[in-house]
Amino acid sequence: MKPTENVDYQHPTFKDQVRFGLITGLLVTIICAGYFLGIPAYWLGWFSFAIAAFSVAGNDAVQTIGTFFESKKSVHWIEKLLVLGSLLVAVHLIGWWIHDGEIHFHRLSVIPEVSHFNLFQLLAPVILVIFTRLRAPVSTTFLVLGLFGGSSIDKMLTKSFFGYGIAFFGALLVWAILAKLDPHEYNEEHVPNPQTELKWARYQWASTIYLWVAWLLQDTANIAVFLPRKLSILEFGTAVFLILLALFVIIRTNGGTIQSVVTEKSDIKWAKAATIVDLVYGSILLLFQAISNIPMSTTWVFLGLLAGREIILNILTYRDLPYLDTFRKVSKDVLLATIGLVVSILVIYVANLFYPTSNLAL
């Protein structure tokens, strides 16, 4: 029997795809049956929360710990789970304590709490699971929160696209400076000195923690929207356990199929490159966290960062990789994210036809 580490989770077999299809179909059946049988909204919300914990975290893992996975393949999964899991519990516990039972860090302040979920809201995490399986970096903010956001959707779109632009041009500037300071380091054949790589490997633990906290402050709302706004100690413990379980699965599968979004990018496997990406990305998220409470798509910010970085490095370092191939990689990510955005808006539009937003608020 092959050890778990040798399984190629980025390229599932036909049997894996069939199994995934059956499980997805079962989830849809359970949600629809529960909805039409009149199961209380409280329990339906918890069921969708459990799915969302896996789908939201699975889709967004490529943004936050994708670079960490890529450069830390030799690190045992238990070490990763202990560090990231402990931090996850600590961040949410502090938020729960400070904000009187709330764990959304004010991201849901502009979104009304619902008394009864509609079917589209409950199925949103399952739709996200499918997109993640297809390696599409879909915005969980648009697909999930968009169904709850009502009039806030236009503000979420504006902030997210502005975030993409800031990340794109910020990446152009940062890596233009780095490539000019040390062009040899960004040469296609460059292999870091083992001692230097070891030093940056330590720094990367700190940068991953920094980014992980920044992401939790932004995107926990995408999961918590299915729960009561104020959680009891038992509810809080259950919610954190489910998120930890999702994190365990993500770490064991090394990011899953969507990890290819990071894998194909230039030199992310080296600790220094991954550390700088984490620091820049985390700083942008914290900046927008401070600007306003409007939820935003961290996916679009991440794609903007990778696009700007990939383009400027290929231009300034004169790599053998054709420019057309560089733009193909960047364009593919944006295209998939755009398809996800279009589908999200379509789902929101259809949901509003069946369930006008005026009927959703308390």
Salt bridges, closest charged atoms under 4 A:
GLU5 OE2 - ARG252 NH1 3.58
ASP8 OD2 - HIS11 ND1 2.86
ASP16 OD1 - ARG19 NH1 2.95
GLU70 OE2 - LYS73 NZ 3.41
ASP100 OD2 - LYS230 NZ 3.47
GLU102 OE1 - HIS104 NE2 3.28
GLU102 OE2 - LYS230 NZ 3.65
GLU185 OE1 - LYS272 NZ 2.90
GLU264 OE2 - LYS265 NZ 3.29
GLU264 OE1 - LYS332 NZ 3.26
ASP267 OD1 - ARG309 NH2 2.53
ASP267 OD2 - ARG319 NH2 4.00
ASP325 OD1 - ARG328 NH2 2.72
ASP333 OD2 - LYS265 NZ 2.75
